[in-house]
Amino acid sequence: MSTAEITETTQHLTFELDNEVFALDISQVREVLEYTNVTKVPQTPDFMTGVINLRGGVVPVVDLRLKFGMPSAERTVNTCIIIVEVSLDGESTVLGALADSVQEVLELGPDQIEPAPKIGTKLNTDFIEGMGKQDDKFIIILDIDKVFSTDELAIVQDSAGSIEDENTERQELPQ
C-alpha cells in the first residue's frame, strides 16, 4: 500500500530498534510476546535468530536489527517478539520479529504520513510504506510483506519446517 492509497486513519503498532521508532500495520500483528528462549537453527542467515514454540507450533524468529544492518543488541526486560503474518506470493507465513521494545498502538491519519524517502537508485526502500509524523519525531512505517525477499522467506519457512518435521519424527518413535 503506498501513501497515495492511505485515505483513512490507520492503526500501527510502534516499536523501537536502535533508538529509532518503527511501526507495523496492526492488522498484520497477531500478538506481542515477552522474549523467550530461541532455538538456533544451523546454516541460516545471520538475521534469523532461530525458532520458538508457540502453542505447539514452530515459529521462526528474525532479528530486524540485523536485517536492517544495525548492530546486534543485548536482550533486556523490554526485548520482545512481535508475531506477524507476512504475505508473499499469495502465501501467508507467521514469524516473530525481535524488537528492542514495543511502544504503543498509534492512530495515524493520512495527513500524518509522508511518502517513503527516495535515497538514490541503489538503495531499496520498497519496504518503507511511509514516514509517520508525531509531534517532532518521525516513525518509519514498515511494509512487513516487503521486508524479506522471496528467497529469505523460503529459508525461514524451510528451517521452521525442518524443526517441525524433526519434532514429529521424535513423537512417532516407539518408546
Secondary structure, DSSP 8 states (H G I E B T S, - for coil): --GGG--S-EEEEEEEETTEEEEEEGGGEEEEEE----B--TT--TTEEEEEEETTEEEEEEEHHHHTT-------TT-EEEEEEEEETTEEEEEEEEESEEEEEEEE-GGGEE-----TTTS--TTEEEEEEETTEEEEEE-HHHHS-HHHHHHHHHHHHHHHHHHHHHHHS--
